[in-house]
Amino acid sequence: MKLSKLLPATLLLTACAVDAAPDEPEATATDEAALSATPQLTAIPTFKAVMTTTNGLSVMKPTGTVSGDFLLAFAEYDATPMQLTPPAGWTLVADQLSGSGTPQVMHAVVFSHRAGASEPDEFMFGAPSGVFVDLQVASYTGVTAVDGHSGEGVRTGTILAPDLVTVAANELLVSLFVDFEFGSWSTSAGMTQRTNFDANSIQDVRIPLAGHTEKHLASCTFGQQAAVNVTLR
């Protein structure tokens, strides 16, 4: 918000002596429609906490999770078709296949859930026997909904998480990077790395203005890779 400069005392007295400026014209219906059409966030999506599990089907509830928090579950599922079953009340957001027809076939998967008044201390997932699964559950505050998502799968040392288009200012872009092989992920430029374990990494960045998130590059080993982008508003 712009603040007008203060007038010197002499000018202020002069200003008081002249007629008041005519009233500004009232806003038209067109003006009001334009304002109402611009999305406004009532709160700013913010990362809160995360818990991880290597090769298991249960993961602890993130520390400090309270009713109303928004939870995202991220999974590396090393088989196809994807048959990972989330706890009751969770919704599938994204399922990115990578390495189809190769020994390194996998899925990068994201589920979402709004925390209620009574959440278990541990979230239990289901999968066929023998499937390798890495799990992460992260909690966020100020989230109204998932705005959008996209994914990419490649076999290379680096991967570009796809571009998305946000509809409101200050949305949070959350990226999941997964490599089939063991390794450590680099942090994509401008992003904050929240986890980096067993070749899985969650990274995020706030997108200050509505529009393109741009592609974000990260690198790991030369195994099959997948990346999923999710925007929160």
Summary of the structure (lengths in Angstrom):
residues: 233
radius of gyration: 23.5
end to end distance: 22.8
largest distance: 85.9
contacts: 719
relative contact order: 0.21
helix: 8%
strand: 44%
